[in-house]
Amino acid sequence: MKKLLSILFLIYSSVIFTQNKTGFNCVNEFDEIETEVELQNTVSYKIISSQKLYTKETFEFSKGILIISNLNEKLKPKEIVKVISTIGIKNNLSKIIAFETCRALEIYYKNKKPNEEELKHLKENLIIELSLDINKSLSKEERKRNKKKRDFIENIGINACEILTKNKLENFSKKDLSNVIVSEASKIVEKMLKIYDLSFEEGSLVFMKDLTNYLVDNCEIVKELVKRNE
């Protein structure tokens, strides 16, 4: 079991530690969605990056960076919000940053501080920054299940962070993080499967994602590890 959990963690951690890299292709494979907006019946979009969010309610939602390829210039602000919200709800994105051009995305992701020309382009081609309360639209049962999952992850995450911090490893690595997470996960497999209501393989992978995201957001020693790997 520990070996399988280790494999599942390594699969996901490879994404976590490379999610801030700038290599992406933002001109191919756009998705299309119906919007119920008269001047924009459908819109083409691509999610460039998506990262799970740790909130007081849930891990179910994410922050997404989007590019919109065919937004109607005649849309009013409220209509733009409705169009982008449609994309957010479909993809469980509770926070969205949407751009019009690949150039804007390149500037947004670059490591160096943008110059005046780049800042101008970024400003002109930023469509919207939007927050959605998707949890509000869920049933009472769904909200209760999400909070139970969130509390479960927080309890495990706090304990894992304490172990990592207590050891004060000078050369702390992904292997050390994996060992602690897998050790903690092995103790609560039955409870984890009950809360996630998935098969062992699927439930373990989602659990690893949620726990790793919690640690990246809330555990200083893990934050430092991510920075070193950027």
Salt bridges, closest charged atoms under 4 A:
GLU60 OE2 - LYS149 NZ 2.41
GLU106 OE1 - ARG103 NH1 4.00
GLU117 OE1 - ARG103 NH2 3.85
GLU118 OE2 - ARG103 NH2 3.42
GLU118 OE2 - LYS110 NZ 2.96
ASP151 OD2 - LYS147 NZ 2.89
ASP151 OD1 - ARG150 NH1 3.01
GLU154 OE1 - ARG150 NH1 3.10
GLU184 OE2 - LYS187 NZ 3.09
ASP210 OD1 - LYS52 NZ 3.02
GLU220 OE2 - LYS223 NZ 3.38
